[in-house]
Amino acid sequence: QVQLVESGGGLVQAGGSLSLSCAASGTIFNIAYMGWYRQAPGKQRESVAGVTTGGRTTYADSVKGRFTISRDNAKNTVSLQMNSLKPEDTAVYYCNALHLAREYWGQGTQVTVSA
């Protein structure tokens, strides 16, 4: 069982920056994948960025060049640095982990970008 606890988020003006962090706890010895998803009101949840144990990263086209995902395997944490934020980045952001073929989600943290 894996528990994911997110921190960070909040309200920022367009062009600003925010950082999200997620810590995994529980019976863990290797989390194959950790990432971030987001869900805006009235929209489906979408993948934002992800990183494997080996450090391979993926990004949604809409955030490439603005967001950076990083991971600390020893601490089982994943972070998302978000720069040049836009109003369309407003959403609830969820931490996601894939461990032993099971998927886990955090509770979500709100990111609001004002114009």
DOROZA-171364 format. One record per residue: residue number from 0; chain; x, y negated, z of N, C-alpha, C in turn. Coordinates in steps of 0.2 Angstrom, whole numbers, plus 5000, padded with zeros to 4 digits. Layout:
<recs>
REC:resi:chain:n.east:n.north:n.up:ca.east:ca.north:ca.up:c.east:c.north:c.up
REC:NUM:A:X:Y:Z:X:Y:Z:X:Y:Z;
...
</recs>
This chain:
<recs>
REC:resi:chain:n.east:n.north:n.up:ca.east:ca.north:ca.up:c.east:c.north:c.up
REC:0:A:5004:5006:5000:5000:5000:5000:5004:4994:5000;
REC:1:A:5002:4989:4996:5006:4983:4995:5002:4977:4997;
REC:2:A:5004:4972:5001:5000:4966:5002:5004:4960:4999;
REC:3:A:5001:4956:4996:5004:4950:4993:5001:4944:4996;
REC:4:A:5006:4940:4998:5004:4933:5001:5007:4928:4998;
REC:5:A:5003:4923:4995:5005:4917:4991:5005:4911:4995;
REC:6:A:5010:4907:4993:5010:4900:4996:5012:4895:4991;
REC:7:A:5011:4889:4992:5012:4884:4988:5005:4882:4985;
REC:8:A:5006:4878:4979:5000:4876:4976:4998:4869:4979;
REC:9:A:4992:4866:4977:4990:4860:4979:4988:4855:4973;
REC:10:A:4988:4849:4975:4986:4844:4970:4992:4840:4968;
REC:11:A:4993:4839:4961:4998:4835:4958:4996:4831:4952;
REC:12:A:4999:4826:4951:4997:4822:4945:5000:4825:4939;
REC:13:A:4997:4824:4933:5000:4826:4927:5007:4824:4926;
REC:14:A:5011:4829:4924:5019:4827:4923:5023:4829:4929;
REC:15:A:5019:4831:4935:5023:4833:4941:5024:4840:4941;
REC:16:A:5027:4842:4947:5029:4849:4948:5026:4852:4954;
REC:17:A:5026:4858:4954:5024:4862:4960:5027:4869:4960;
REC:18:A:5028:4872:4965:5031:4878:4966:5027:4883:4970;
REC:19:A:5026:4889:4967:5022:4894:4970:5027:4900:4972;
REC:20:A:5025:4903:4978:5029:4909:4980:5024:4914:4982;
REC:21:A:5027:4920:4982:5023:4926:4984:5027:4931:4987;
REC:22:A:5025:4934:4993:5029:4939:4996:5025:4945:4997;
REC:23:A:5029:4950:4995:5025:4957:4995:5028:4961:5002;
REC:24:A:5023:4964:5005:5025:4968:5011:5021:4974:5011;
REC:25:A:5023:4979:5015:5020:4986:5015:5025:4991:5014;
REC:26:A:5023:4997:5012:5027:5002:5010:5030:5002:5003;
REC:27:A:5036:4998:5003:5038:4996:4996:5046:4999:4995;
REC:28:A:5047:5002:4990:5054:5003:4988:5056:5001:4981;
REC:29:A:5051:5000:4977:5053:4997:4971:5046:4995:4967;
REC:30:A:5046:4988:4967:5040:4985:4963:5042:4984:4956;
REC:31:A:5039:4988:4951:5041:4988:4944:5040:4981:4941;
REC:32:A:5035:4978:4943:5033:4971:4940:5030:4967:4945;
REC:33:A:5032:4960:4944:5028:4955:4948:5027:4949:4944;
REC:34:A:5021:4946:4945:5020:4941:4940:5014:4936:4943;
REC:35:A:5012:4932:4939:5007:4927:4941:5002:4927:4935;
REC:36:A:4996:4926:4937:4990:4925:4933:4986:4919:4935;
REC:37:A:4982:4917:4931:4978:4911:4933:4971:4912:4930;
REC:38:A:4966:4908:4934:4959:4908:4932:4956:4902:4933;
REC:39:A:4954:4898:4927:4951:4892:4928:4944:4893:4928;
REC:40:A:4940:4888:4930:4933:4889:4931:4930:4890:4924;
REC:41:A:4925:4896:4924:4922:4897:4918:4926:4901:4913;
REC:42:A:4932:4903:4915:4937:4906:4910:4939:4913:4913;
REC:43:A:4942:4917:4908:4944:4923:4911:4951:4923:4914;
REC:44:A:4953:4927:4918:4960:4927:4921:4965:4929:4916;
REC:45:A:4970:4925:4916:4975:4926:4910:4982:4926:4914;
REC:46:A:4986:4930:4910:4993:4931:4912:4997:4924:4911;
REC:47:A:5001:4922:4916:5005:4916:4915:5012:4918:4914;
REC:48:A:5015:4922:4919:5022:4924:4918:5023:4930:4922;
REC:49:A:5028:4934:4920:5030:4940:4924:5037:4942:4923;
REC:50:A:5039:4946:4928:5046:4948:4928:5047:4955:4931;
REC:51:A:5051:4959:4927:5052:4966:4929:5058:4966:4935;
REC:52:A:5059:4972:4937:5064:4973:4942:5071:4972:4939;
REC:53:A:5072:4973:4933:5078:4972:4929:5079:4964:4927;
REC:54:A:5074:4960:4928:5074:4953:4927:5072:4951:4920;
REC:55:A:5069:4956:4917:5066:4954:4910:5059:4949:4912;
REC:56:A:5059:4944:4908:5053:4939:4910:5049:4938:4903;
REC:57:A:5043:4937:4905:5038:4935:4899:5034:4929:4902;
REC:58:A:5032:4925:4897:5028:4919:4898:5022:4919:4893;
REC:59:A:5017:4916:4895:5012:4914:4891:5014:4908:4886;
REC:60:A:5012:4908:4880:5015:4903:4876:5013:4896:4878;
REC:61:A:5008:4895:4882:5005:4888:4885:5010:4886:4890;
REC:62:A:5014:4890:4893:5018:4888:4898:5026:4888:4897;
REC:63:A:5028:4891:4891:5035:4892:4889:5038:4885:4889;
REC:64:A:5044:4885:4892:5048:4879:4893:5046:4874:4899;
REC:65:A:5040:4876:4902:5038:4872:4908:5038:4875:4914;
REC:66:A:5037:4882:4914:5037:4886:4920:5043:4891:4920;
REC:67:A:5045:4892:4926:5050:4897:4927:5049:4902:4932;
REC:68:A:5049:4908:4931:5048:4913:4936:5054:4916:4938;
REC:69:A:5055:4918:4944:5061:4921:4947:5059:4926:4952;
REC:70:A:5063:4930:4954:5062:4936:4958:5068:4938:4963;
REC:71:A:5066:4939:4969:5071:4942:4973:5070:4949:4975;
REC:72:A:5073:4954:4972:5071:4961:4973:5072:4963:4980;
REC:73:A:5078:4960:4983:5079:4962:4990:5074:4960:4995;
REC:74:A:5071:4954:4994:5066:4951:4998:5059:4953:4996;
REC:75:A:5058:4956:4990:5051:4957:4987:5047:4951:4986;
REC:76:A:5050:4946:4984:5047:4939:4983:5047:4937:4975;
REC:77:A:5042:4934:4973:5042:4931:4966:5040:4924:4967;
REC:78:A:5043:4919:4963:5042:4912:4963:5040:4910:4956;
REC:79:A:5036:4904:4956:5035:4901:4950:5036:4894:4950;
REC:80:A:5041:4891:4947:5042:4884:4947:5038:4881:4941;
REC:81:A:5034:4877:4942:5030:4874:4937:5031:4866:4936;
REC:82:A:5034:4864:4930:5036:4858:4929:5031:4855:4923;
REC:83:A:5032:4848:4922:5028:4845:4917:5020:4848:4917;
REC:84:A:5017:4848:4923:5011:4850:4923:5006:4846:4920;
REC:85:A:5001:4850:4917:4995:4847:4913:4989:4848:4916;
REC:86:A:4984:4844:4915:4977:4845:4918:4974:4852:4916;
REC:87:A:4976:4855:4910:4974:4861:4908:4977:4867:4912;
REC:88:A:4982:4865:4916:4985:4870:4921:4981:4871:4927;
REC:89:A:4976:4867:4928:4972:4868:4934:4968:4875:4934;
REC:90:A:4969:4878:4940:4967:4885:4940:4968:4888:4947;
REC:91:A:4965:4893:4949:4967:4897:4954:4973:4902:4952;
REC:92:A:4979:4902:4955:4984:4906:4953:4985:4912:4958;
REC:93:A:4985:4918:4954:4986:4924:4958:4992:4928:4957;
REC:94:A:4995:4930:4962:5001:4934:4962:4999:4941:4960;
REC:95:A:5003:4945:4956:5001:4952:4954:5007:4956:4955;
REC:96:A:5006:4962:4957:5012:4967:4957:5010:4974:4955;
REC:97:A:5014:4977:4951:5013:4984:4949:5018:4989:4953;
REC:98:A:5015:4993:4957:5019:4997:4961:5017:5004:4961;
REC:99:A:5021:5009:4959:5019:5016:4959:5012:5017:4955;
REC:100:A:5012:5014:4949:5006:5014:4945:4999:5011:4948;
REC:101:A:5000:5007:4953:4994:5004:4956:4995:4996:4955;
REC:102:A:4990:4993:4954:4990:4986:4954:4988:4982:4960;
REC:103:A:4991:4977:4962:4989:4973:4968:4989:4966:4966;
REC:104:A:4984:4963:4970:4983:4955:4969:4983:4952:4976;
REC:105:A:4986:4945:4975:4985:4941:4981:4979:4938:4981;
REC:106:A:4978:4934:4986:4971:4931:4987:4970:4924:4983;
REC:107:A:4975:4922:4980:4975:4916:4975:4976:4910:4979;
REC:108:A:4979:4905:4975:4980:4898:4978:4978:4893:4972;
REC:109:A:4975:4888:4975:4973:4883:4970:4978:4878:4968;
REC:110:A:4979:4877:4961:4983:4872:4958:4978:4867:4954;
REC:111:A:4979:4861:4956:4975:4856:4953:4979:4850:4950;
REC:112:A:4978:4849:4944:4983:4844:4941:4978:4838:4938;
REC:113:A:4979:4832:4941:4975:4827:4939:4978:4823:4933;
REC:114:A:4973:4820:4929:4975:4816:4923:4978:4810:4925;
</recs>
